[in-house]
Amino acid sequence: MMLRHSLPLLLYTRLTLLSSLLLPASPFTTTTIRSSMSMMSSVKSSKKVAILGGGISGLSTASQLLSRHKQSQQPYELEVTVFDTGRLRPGGRCSSRLVGDKSPIKNPQQPQRRACDDAGLDGTGSNSDGNNMTPSNIHKALLANSEGNNNSMARVLNTVGPIDHAAQIISVPKLSNNSGGGGSGGGMDQFQKQVDEWLKSNVLETFPEGSVCELLDSNTKLKLEPLQGEMFYGKGGMGNIPLVMRDYCLSFNGFGENYTGQSFRIAQDVWVSPSNGVKYIGNNGSTNEDEPQWELRAGNKSLGKYHNLVIAHNGKCADRIMSRTPATEFHSLLRTKFAPYVPQWGGREMTLNSIYSLVFAIKSDNASPISKVISNLRTQNNDVYTIMIKNEPSLRLLSSNTLKHHHGQNPNSESNIEIYTLLSSPQFGKQFKGPQENLPLDLQEKVVMKMLSSLENSLKLQQGDVSNSVVDLKLQLWGAAVPMNTWSSSTLCNKENCGGVDGFVYDATYGVGAAGDWILDPSIAGAWESGRRLADWMLKHHEESDKKNGGEWSVGLPDVTNNSNNREKNGKFVPSRVALESGIGTIPPSPNSSFEFPSLSNDDQSQRRQGEGRGGGRGRGGGRGRGRGGGGGGGRNGRGMNGRSSNRERNSNDRTSQAIS
């Protein structure tokens, strides 16, 4: 404390910034704070933007806001704050485990964190279909995880890295007529430029030709078939990409003469309360942009007041966070269901799948059973880094972190370790879904053994060849993983003759926007481009607000009237065929595609008919329903002046028919 009071203010703020970059952030501690040296400049009005979510879309929104604001030299100052739930660093699904990463020590006296998407789950579900004899090595590793003993550096997974446990592949997708082009930038040209810059600065590496393959059964024999098209991965781990994006945002924090009107901070391990963490404090939709419109809270702690709010994550938390606000049209798009597929017409709600990620270390003894099989199957000289598993319905991907990230291996050593990431299929994730923050030990054992057994079957190995050689492992459930459909709107196209879709959602009346892969394309590219487009439009709104009425700046909001002819007037959810086929996001098209949409069940047809009677949002009176009901519409517990609506949607959710990229 003596240091703080004895140093001059300038030196202290610079030391604060330096230490924040080197030390992990604690709850409610921001990575950096706007320098008070900016007070030396002339007094300007200020715009404060809060972004909920530190994944690719949130960081893309922040970086574009900061860079565009600096380029345009606006007469107001811009403060951007990102709130991220990640305990160690930002990234969301684009993250990696690094050497020395430690899981939190569980305190039995404190309540365990429970994810929003765990509601109603107890880990038992429909997964009690027999007892598996768990080998002692598997049980020991899982027990260490469950008891919080996984901080020891003696554990293999704590001593080797990086390890990509979620997103595995980056590609630049070609957007279809339903999902791309136009908006405020068109197509994926800007993301292609970003990829080129990342390649030049060694942020990305290109997968060698033939290193990403599909594993097929051909006449009872295994076959590896290389996927075509450019694919990339993060050098130093996929998690290095969001770190580079974060550091770019931090570079706008100037001091003294170097202050140009922008400031950025990021708060790690902060959970904005789903029940009361977001409060609208504006004047009932007033377009007075000089006053803050939103207040954020984490528990009893205020996180500040902001002029604009960006929702850069999805799932039940995003739904609950906005459910008590007056932005009813905006909130209606955040309602989420969980399923491994959607009907061919796209469904009425955002649909996310669930995927298990199993990272395991296996003794190689010069070559593990896995590497031996893959080496014998490869048709080119390059190593095979990643396999899309096509011959086993429980699995989707196997990736070698050892080969991809060049983990050190000693030739002819019997102590070598290979580390793999194994991703389940969405169907498997749904069948064995549990509370993702606190998976019961018996469920973990069952899931691990089934995934390893399925891998042995896929590679035509003997049972136990892989499981008996595992020396360490980590199981994780991505409860809200990859979007199976995307929201497709063309508000800008209708008004400004641009091609394609908007790629973001913005409610100008309340100053709130949304960015993410669920609005454009289920991929890192889709998330990045969605954030860029939203930021451009928000700045344009601030710069040219006098040219249109406030509500006319809104983009992508659904039509929630009772007129069935308008149901798809402003947009609709469309299925992502590539994500549905791969189960893990957009990757280059498979030459062995066999995906077919399931036939419409009675519940599907009923759900689609109900969608035509979509009622008007939350609130009471004036014929507006609570939820999506309205005047007898097919929404969720809707009550309007015409009585209670029919609601079969909840009962049909579970029956309706990205690597996580």
N, C-alpha and C positions, 0 to 999 in steps of 0.2 A: 504493500500500500504506500510506503514511503516513496517508491519510485514514481508512482503516478503523480504525486503532489510536487515532486522536485523537478521533474522534467518540464521544459517548455511545451506548450500545447502542440506545436507542430511536430516536435520529435515524438511526443506521446502518440499522436494519431498515426504516425508512420509506423511506430513499433506495434501498435494495435493491429494495423493492416498486415504487417509482416507475420506476426505471431498467428493471426487467424488463418493465414495460408498454410502455415506449417503444422498447426495443432488441430486435432479433430474438434469439431464444434459440439458443445453440450446442449441439452434442451434449452430453447429460447435464447441461445447465444448465436448471434449472426456472424457470418464470415467477415463482413466488413460493414462499416457504417459511414454514411455520408460525412465527408470532412467538414468540420465547422469553419475551415478556412474559406469556404465558399461565401461566407458572410461578408468577406472583404469585397465581393463583387456587388454591383448594384442590385437592389431588391427587385425580385421578379416574382410573378405568380408561379405557383407550383402545381404540378399534376402528379398524384401518387397512384401507382398501379400495383395491385396485389395479384400474384399468380399462385394458385394452389396447384402444386405439382412440379417437382424438379426433374421430370423425365425429359425426353427429347423435345416434345411439343412445348412444354413450359419454358425450357431454356432457349428454344428457337424463338418463341414469342419475345422473351426478354432481350435477346441479342439484337433482334430486328428493331424493336422499339428504341433501344439505345443508339444503334448505329444510324437509323433513319432520322432520329431526332437531332443527332449531332450534325448530320449532313445538311439538314434543312434549316439549321440555325433558328429555331423557334424562339419566340419572345418569352416563353415560360420554361421553368426548370422541370425536369422529369426525374422522378424517383421510382425505381422499380424494385419490388421486394418479392422474392420467391420463397414460398413455404414448402418444405419438402419433408416427408415422413421418414426418409432414409436415415438410419441411425449413424452411418459412417460418412456417406457421401451421396451426392445426387445421382440420378441415372434411371431410376425405375427399372423396367425390364432390360434396359441396356446397361447392365452392370456386371462387375467382376469381383471375385474374391482375390485379395492381394496377400502377399506374404505378411504374416503377423496379424491379420484380421482376427478378431476375437468376438465370439458371440457374447451377449450380455449374461451376466451371472444372475440366475433366477432367484428371487427373494420370495420365499413362501409366504411372507407376511404382507406382500404387496399383491394387489390384483393383477393378473396377467392381461396384457394387451389383447384385445379381441377385435379382429378385423370386421368391418361392416358387412362384408360378404359372407361372414360366418353365421349370420342370424339363423337360428333354428337348427344348427348343426351340432351334433354331440360326438361326431366321429364314429358312430355306430352304423347309421344308414342301412344300406343294403349290401354290406360288405362281409357278412358273416357266412361265407360259403365254404366252410371247411377249415381245418387247422393245418397250418404249415409248421413243420419242424424247422426252427430257425437255427442255423449254424452258430456256434458260440462266437465266432469272429464278427458276424453281423450283429448279433445281440449286444456284444460288448461295445461296438461303435455307436449303436443307437442309444444304448443306456448312457454312454458318456454325453451324448447330445442332450438327452432328456434331463439328466441330473445337473446340467450346467458345468460339466467338467471338461468342456471342449476348449478351454483356454490354454491348455498346456501346449507349449511349443514342441512337445514330443509327438503331437498328432501330425500325421503326414500332411493333411490338408491345410494346416497352418504354416507349413514350412515351404510350400511350393506354390508358385503363382506366376502369372495370373491364371485364374480359372473362370471361364465364362459359364455361368449357370443358367442363363435365360436366353437372351438374343444371341444368335450365332452368325447370321449372315446379313449383309447389306447389299441390296441391289437397287437399280433405278428402274422402277416399273413403268410399263407403258399403260397409261390410263385409258380406260374404255370411255365410251360416250356417257356412261352413267357415273363415272367417277374420275373426272379429271379435266384439265384444260381450263383456261380462262380464269374466272374469278378475278383476283387482283394481281395475277401474274402469269397464269397459264401453264399447264402441263407440269413437267418436272425439270425444266431447263435450269432453274435456279439451284435445285438440289444437285443436278449433275455438275454445275460449277463448284458447288461446295465440296462434292466428292473429289473433284480434280484438285482443289486447294488442299484438302486433307491428305491426298496422296503425295503432293509435293512437300508437305511439311511433316511427312512420316507419321501422321495420325492414323492412317489406314494402310493396310497391305492388301494386295490382290491375291485371291486364292489361285494357286498354280493350276494350269490346265489339267483337268482330270482328277483334281483333289476333292471335288464334291461329286458324289455318285449316288445313284439309286441302287438299293439292294433288292434284287428280284429272284424269284424262283423260276427257272427255265428248264422244263422237262425234268423236274425233280432235282436239278442241279442249281447251285447258287450262281448268280451272275451280278457283276457290278457294271452299271452303265453310267458313264459320266454325264452330268448335267451341263448344258451349253449356256453361254452367256456370262457376262462379267459379274463377278461377285467379290465382295470385300469383307474384311473384318478389322477390328480395332487392333492396332499394333500396341502391345502392352496390355491387351485386354479390351473387350468391348466397352468396359467401364471407363476407359481413357477418353472416349469420345465426349461424354457429358462433362468430364473434367476440363477438357479443352474448351468446351463451350462456356462453362462457368468462368474459367480464367479470362476468356475474351470479354465477358460481361464485367468482370472486376477491373479490367483495364480502363473502363470509363470513369473510374473514381479518381479524378484529378485533384491536385492540391494547388492552392494559390493561383498563380497565373495559368497553370495547366488545367484548371477547372473549366469545363466547357458547358456546364449546365445539366449534366447527367450524373446520376448516382445509382449504385446497385448494391444490394445486400441479399444474402441467402441464409435462411434459417433452417438448420438441419434438425432432424428428429423432433419436429413440431407437428402435432396433430391438431388441426383446427377442429373443434368439437362438432361432430355430425349433427347433434341435436340443436345446439344454440350457438354454434361458432360463427355463423354468418348472419348479420342483421342489416337490413336495408334501413338507412337513416336519412334517405333523401326525402323530398317533399312530394310523395305519391306520384312518382313518374315525372316530376319537374325536370326540365332540361337545363337547369342552372348548373353549368359545368364548373363553376368556381367553388362550389361547396362539395365536400366529400359525400358520397352516397352509400358507402359500405363501412361497417365496422366488423373486425374479426376478433375472435376470442379463442383461447385454448384453455379449457377449464374456466377458472376464475380470473385468468390473466388476459388483459386486453392486448391485442397485437396491433392496434392502430386503426386509423380511419383512412379510407382511400376513395379516390374519385372513380376508379374503375376496378373491376374484379374480373379475373380470367380463371375459368375452370379448366385446368390442363390435366385432368385425370378422369377416370370413369369408374363405374361400379356403384354399389349401393351407397358408399360414402358421398359421392358427388350428388346422388339422388337425394339423400337425407339432408345434406348441407343446404341445398336450395329449396327444399320442400316447404319451408315456412316463410318464404319471401314472396313478394307480389309479382315476381317475374314468372308467371304461370306458364306462358307459352314456351319460354326458354327451359323451364324445369321439366316440362313434359318430354323433352328429348333426352333427359338424363335418366329416365326410368329404365331399369335394366332387368333383363332376365338372363338366366344361365342355361345354356344348352350346347351340345356339340354340333348342331346344325340349325339351319333355318329353312322354311319352305321356299319354294321357287319364287314366290311373289315378294319375298324379303322380310315379311313379318311386320308387326306393329311397333316393336320396341328394339332398342339397342340390345343385341344378343352377344354375350361373351362366353367363350368356352373356359374350361378349367384344365390345367395341365400339371402333371407332376414332373419335377426336375430332380434327378438323382445324380449327384456327383460322387464318383467312387474312385478310389486308388487301388490298383491291383499289382501284385508282384509280377514282374516280367520274366525274371530268370533268363535273360538274353532276349526273350520274346514271349509275350503273354499269349494265351490261346486266342484272344481277340485279334491281336496284331498278326499272328500266324495265318489265320483264315483270310484276313483282308489282304495281306501281302500276296498270298497265293492267287487271289481273285483279280487283282488289279491288272489292267491291260496296258498301262503306261508306266514310264519309269518314275513318275512323281509319286510321292507318298499320298495316301488318301487321308485327308483330314476329317471329312464329314460325310456321313452316310444318311440318306433318307431311306428309312426302313419301309419297304413296300410289301413284305411277306409276313408281317405279324401285326394283327389288328390292334394290339395293346400298345404298340410303340410307333414313334414317328421319326426319331433322329438319334444318332450316336455321333459324338464329336470327340476327337482326341485333342485335349488341351496340351498334351505333351508334345505332339508333333506341330500343332498350329503355333504354339508360343515358344517352341524350342527350349523346353525344359531340359536342363542338363542331364545327360545320360552317359554313364561310363561304359565304354565298349567291353564286352565279355564279363560284365559285373553281374553277380547274382543278387545284388541289392537294389537293382534298378526298379523304379516304380513308374507305372503309366497311369495317367489320370484322365478319366472320361466323363463326359456329361451325357446322360441318357434322358430323353424327353418322352413322356407317355403320349398316347393319343388322347384327344378330348373325350372320347367315349369312356376310356379307362378312368380319366380324371373325374368324370361325372359319377361313374359307378362307385368309386371309392373316396368320394369327396368328404372331407372332415374340416374341422375348424383350423384354418391354415396357420394361425399364430400359435396354436397349442395342439398339434396332432398327437393323439394318444399313442403310447408306445406300441400297443398291440396292433393298431392300424398301421403304424410305420413299418413294423415287421412284415405285416401282410403285403403292403404295397411294395416294399423293397424286394422281397422274395419273388413276388409275381413278376416284377419288372426284370429282374435278373434271369429268372427262369425263361421268360419270353425272349430275352436277348440270346440265351443259349439255344433256344429253339430256332430263332431266326438265323443264327450262324451255323446251325446243325452241329452244335457241340454237345457233349455229354452233360447231363444234369450235374451241377456242382463244379464244372470246369471253371466257371467265372466266380460264382458265389463263394466257393471255398478258398479262393485266392485273394479276396478283398481284405485290405488291411485298414481301410478307413473309408467313411462315406458321410454324406450329408444329404438329407431328403428335404425337399421344399415343395409346397403346393402353391401354384399360381392360381388362386381362386378366381380372379378376374383377369384372364389372360388375353386371348386374341379375339378381336371383333369378327363375328361371322357375317355381319352385314355392316353397311356404311350408310350414313345419312346423306342423301343426294338432293341438293337444292340448287336452284338457278335464279336466285333473286337478282343478282347483278347481271346475269345474262339477259333477263327480261327487261331490265331497265337501261343497260348500257351496251347492249349488243356484243357481249363477249361470248366466247365459246366455252363449252364444258360446264363444270359445276363450281360452286363457291368454295368449298373446302374448309369452311369454318362457319361458326354461328355467332351472331352479335345482336344483342338487344339494346338498341341505342336509347330507348326510353329509360332503362335502368342502369345503363353503363356496364353491362356484364357480357362477356364473350366466352366462347368455348373453342378449344383447339385440341386436336388429337387424331390418332390414326382411325378412329371410328367415324370420322367425318369425311375422310378422303380415300385412304388406302391402308389396309392392315399391315403396316411396315414402318421401319424407321424413316424411310423416305416420306411416307404419308404423314407421320407425326411432325417431322421437320417442316415440310411444306405447309401444312395446316397452320402451324404457329407463325410462320413467316407471313402468310396471307392475312391472318387475323391482325397482326401487328401493323401491317401496312394500312389496313382499313381503319383501325382505331386512330392512327395518326392523321389519316386523311380526314376523319370525322372532326378531330380537334382543330385541324388547320382550316377546314372549309365549312364549319358548322353553320355559318350564316347563309349558306347556299340552299339548305333544305331544312324542313321542319325536323325536330329531333327524331320522331319515329320513323321517318323516311330513310334514316341511316341504318335501320335494322336489316340484317342479312340472315337468311336461312331459317327464320322462325316458321314453325308449322302453322297451318290453318286449323284452328280448333273450334270452328263453328259447327253447327249441326247439319250443315248442308252437305249431303253425301257427294254432290258433284264437285265440291271443293276439297275432298279428302286429300288428294295428291297435288293440289294447286301449287303449293309452295315447296313441296319436297316429299320424299318418301324414303324408306329404308330399302336398300337393294342388296341382294346377296353378293358376297365376295366369293366367287367360284374358286379362285386360286387358294384362298385361305381355308375354304371349306374342304378342299381336296387335301391340302398339306396338313391342315390342323394347326400349323405353327406360323402362319402369316404368309405374306407374299414372297415367293421365290421364283426364279425363272421357271417357265412352264415345263411340265413333265411330258416327255414324249410317250409315256406309258399311262396317260390319264385314263381312268376308268370311273370317274366320279359321276354319279347320277343323283339328282334330287329325289328325296323320298316322295312317294305319292301322298297327296293331301288326305289326311285323316278327317273324320267328322269334326274333330275339335279345331283343326286347321281352318276348315271352311267356315266354321262358326266364328272363329276369331277374325277372319277376313271380313265377314259380313258385319261384325261388330265394329270393325275399324271404320266402316262407312258412316257410322252414327257417332263419331267421336265428339264428345261434349266439350263445353268450355271449362277451363281450368279450376283451380281451387278458389274457395271463397263462397259466400252465401248471397242469396237474393238475386233479383233481376234475371231469373232463369238460368244463372250460371251455376254449374254443378260444383261439387267438391270432388276433386280428382278430374277424371276425364268423362264424367257421366253426362252432365248437362241434361237436356230434355229427353231422357230415356235413351241416351246413347249407350255404347257398349263399353264404357270405361270402368275404372276401378272404384267401386262403391259410389258411383256418381249419383247425386241427388239434385234434381232441378225442379222447376215448377210443375213439370209434367210427371213427377213421381220418380221412384227409384229405378235406376237402369238395371238391365240384366248384366250379370257379370260371371262369365265362365272362364275368363282369362286366367285367373289364378290357378284354377284346377287344370287348365290345359298347358300351363307353362312347361311342365316337366314332360309333357307328351308331345309337344309340338316339335313337329318337325319343321412367326414371325419366328430352320430355326426360328424361336419366337422372334420375328423380325420387324 
